[in-house]
Amino acid sequence: MSYDLLFEPVRIGPVTAPNRFFAAPHATGHGFSLPAGSTALRAMKAEGGWGTVAVQITEVSQDSDMANHPIERIWDDVYLDQHAKQVDAIKAHGALAAIELAHGGMRARNFATGVPVIGPSDLPILRPEMPVQARAMDKSDIREFRRAHKKAAQNAKDVGYDILYVYAAHDISLLSHFLSRRTNFRSDEYGGCLENRARLLREVLEETKDAVGDRCAVAIRLAVDELQGPEGISCEGEGREIVELLAELPDLWDVNISDWENDSVSSRFEEEGWQERYVAFVKQITSKPVVGVGRFTSPDTMVSQIKRGVLDMIGAARPSIADPFLPEKIEQGRLDEIRECIGCNICVSGQHTFTPMRCTQNPSVGEEWRRGWHPERIAPKGSDATVLVVGAGPAGLEAARALGQRGYAVTLAEAGEELGGRVTHESRLPGLSAWARVRDWRVGRIQEMTNVDVFLGSRLSVEDVLEYGFSHVVVATGAHWRADGVGVSNWQPIQGSDQAHVLTPEHIYAGVAIADPVLVFDDDNFYLGAVIAEKLTGDGHAVTLVTTDSKVSSWTENTLEQHRIQARVLELGIEVVTAHTIAQIHADKVECTCIFTNHLRTVTARSVVMVTSRQPNNQIYLALRENPEKLASAGIRSVSAIGDCNNPSTIATAIYEGHRVARELDAAPVDPDMPFRREQIALASSV
């Protein structure tokens, strides 16, 4: 298939995008306090061929304060220089620079600014971290918002942005709160019928266009469906009507669904391009170009949507994070080299944990400025040293791949008969098949290298490592799940956990016989406990899921999955026991204890699967480190532990550690007090 269509320019009002690749606005975990990091991240996308690169939610006024999340600001002149540098960095590579001007409305918190939260009606703030209500805006409030938004638009124009967003999406926007009947109960000209509820959106669009004249394009980002049925905005109902009301007013339509959990749904629950059924109608109504998202990684899917008149431009957030050079690779015919997004949403967690984002596929994201990492380039080898990597899970594969890219002679030894470690096992579980891309991309690159040798079925001893004469040894032997129940809630082994019917996820991977009924004990509170329960239920077992938290897989709130996971578990008929730990395991029952009251609850179970914590498989590493004399005599200059054998964590962390050890081999020593560049932003000339 020809992909030339993807590289055609697109006229957007007074500006022209050089191609159809649109890096959509998304959080980076940097925000206004770490502008150098976010600037370098976005500039990397422009370098990789994204014709338009957009900046995330940018507060237009102090009463839109979302300082509990790392986002951007443009309402104070102190931030303008940061934006100007960001614009210059994006445009340096020939891309258009876009900015998402926004007011959080009932999603704002105003913790930092201390002013009241405002919205169309007197209602509690959405997802409250504190018992705070939004105050219904009066006419003066509305006028002030319009003034502030217009000033923000003028600021954005002055610093050089090409496209300015008017934001009415994701249920994170004052304008979307005015649009929705769920949050707008006004009886004046801004409430009631749809035309009234859309009045403020129309006014802001018109005033933004007036502010920028023919210098900038004005885009609208609109959620055309809230997935609330007839009670909310829908693509069959008011979503379509809004587009009809405003069809030719903006220069660009960016359409999606609300809220963020729906728009950025993980691969566990939806396939690539799944939003088509909600947004395909827009191009039938407007003559203006339309951009949409759908976790696009396949150029065939991209071309198909454009040819069939679904979209004019391919929007992407997560795929542009996983591979900033995706457009360039498509243009050059290097499709096998694309690091496809796996849709795990670990990138999203940075916004919720207030840290620069991580990506399971792209370990360089967030480190473009801080450590100077480039996703495609890496320094050549610093010596003729040889490297042994022990273990071919995600950390070992990435270390071997990156070391091979640098030019080192690498031997990758895997004890098992297949590559990928935990990624391979977990990708066979329900909904996680896309995770195999982590293994497949790295194996594909290694297979292209003549300087990397891979050996399966090679379980090495300490003596073997010492004998082989490698200059450097990287240990990536992973970890195993504990069967004794030790974890967050139990620091001592659970009584009865030494019985044969007490199992771990490794037993499930191996397909051991399971006796019914089954109790899955989740003290990990990430995704795996619920996935194991789902798999066992699908295999025909009667399952009870016991979790120490008040909800299933609670940490997945950070990856926007929790509500879907809990719904899936309940729909499958899995019995859920929350806020309980295990006190004792018997042959045919388990005594569980309420974490609040210590009241006992008995659950019938003839099999128990522990998903609690992991024990590092670090024996080889520790043994090597304890014998410096033997290392010296064997010519081994360094021994490193990476991934789960170093500290069990996420797959993204394992990939990061594998990449980092490869980058730092033979490099200048890292200052332990200054391991990376740090940002300090002066907000005042004097104190």
Stockholm file with secondary structure:
# STOCKHOLM 1.0

chainA/1-687         MSYDLLFEPVRIGPVTAPNRFFAAPHATGHGFSLPAGSTALRAMKAEGGWGTVAVQITEVSQDSDMANHPIERIWDDVYLDQHAKQVDAIKAHGALAAIELAHGGMRARNFATGVPVIGPSDLPILRPEMPVQARAMDKSDIREFRRAHKKAAQNAKDVGYDILYVYAAHDISLLSHFLSRRTNFRSDEYGGCLENRARLLREVLEETKDAVGDRCAVAIRLAVDELQGPEGISCEGEGREIVELLAELPDLWDVNISDWENDSVSSRFEEEGWQERYVAFVKQITSKPVVGVGRFTSPDTMVSQIKRGVLDMIGAARPSIADPFLPEKIEQGRLDEIRECIGCNICVSGQHTFTPMRCTQNPSVGEEWRRGWHPERIAPKGSDATVLVVGAGPAGLEAARALGQRGYAVTLAEAGEELGGRVTHESRLPGLSAWARVRDWRVGRIQEMTNVDVFLGSRLSVEDVLEYGFSHVVVATGAHWRADGVGVSNWQPIQGSDQAHVLTPEHIYAGVAIADPVLVFDDDNFYLGAVIAEKLTGDGHAVTLVTTDSKVSSWTENTLEQHRIQARVLELGIEVVTAHTIAQIHADKVECTCIFTNHLRTVTARSVVMVTSRQPNNQIYLALRENPEKLASAGIRSVSAIGDCNNPSTIATAIYEGHRVARELDAAPVDPDMPFRREQIALASSV
#=GR chainA/1-687 SS CCCGGGGSCEEETTEEESSSEEECCCCCSCCTTCHHHHHHHHHHHHHTTCSEEEEEEEECSGGGCCTTSCCEECSSGGGHHHHHHHHHHHHTTTCEEEEEEECCGGGCCCTTTCCCCEESSSEECSSCSSSCEEEECCHHHHHHHHHHHHHHHHHHHHHTCSEEEEEECTTCCHHHHHHCTTTCCCCSTTSSSHHHHTHHHHHHHHHHHHHHTTSSEEEEEEEEECSCGGGSCCTTTHHHHHHHHHTTSSSEEEEEESSHHHHTCCTTTCCTTTTHHHHTTHHHHCSSCEEECSCCCCHHHHHHHHHTTSCSEEEESHHHHHCTTHHHHHHTTCGGGCCCCCCCCHHHHHHHHTSCCCCSSCTTTTCTTTTCCCSSCCCCCSSSCEEEEECCSHHHHHHHHHHHHHTCEEEEECSSSSSCTHHHHHHTSTTCGGGHHHHHHHHHHHHTCTTEEEESSCCCCHHHHHHSCCSEEEECCCEEECSSCCSSSCSSCCBTTTSTTEECHHHHHHTCCCCSSEEEEECSCSSHHHHHHHHHHHTTCCEEEEESSSSTTGGGGGGTCHHHHHHHHHHTTCEEECSEEEEEECSSEEEEEETTTCCEEEEECSEEEEESCEEECCHHHHHHHTCHHHHHHTTCCEEEECGGGTSCCCHHHHHHHHHHHHHHTTSCCCCTTCSSCCCCCCCCSCC
#=GC SS_cons         CCCGGGGSCEEETTEEESSSEEECCCCCSCCTTCHHHHHHHHHHHHHTTCSEEEEEEEECSGGGCCTTSCCEECSSGGGHHHHHHHHHHHHTTTCEEEEEEECCGGGCCCTTTCCCCEESSSEECSSCSSSCEEEECCHHHHHHHHHHHHHHHHHHHHHTCSEEEEEECTTCCHHHHHHCTTTCCCCSTTSSSHHHHTHHHHHHHHHHHHHHTTSSEEEEEEEEECSCGGGSCCTTTHHHHHHHHHTTSSSEEEEEESSHHHHTCCTTTCCTTTTHHHHTTHHHHCSSCEEECSCCCCHHHHHHHHHTTSCSEEEESHHHHHCTTHHHHHHTTCGGGCCCCCCCCHHHHHHHHTSCCCCSSCTTTTCTTTTCCCSSCCCCCSSSCEEEEECCSHHHHHHHHHHHHHTCEEEEECSSSSSCTHHHHHHTSTTCGGGHHHHHHHHHHHHTCTTEEEESSCCCCHHHHHHSCCSEEEECCCEEECSSCCSSSCSSCCBTTTSTTEECHHHHHHTCCCCSSEEEEECSCSSHHHHHHHHHHHTTCCEEEEESSSSTTGGGGGGTCHHHHHHHHHHTTCEEECSEEEEEECSSEEEEEETTTCCEEEEECSEEEEESCEEECCHHHHHHHTCHHHHHHTTCCEEEECGGGTSCCCHHHHHHHHHHHHHHTTSCCCCTTCSSCCCCCCCCSCC
//
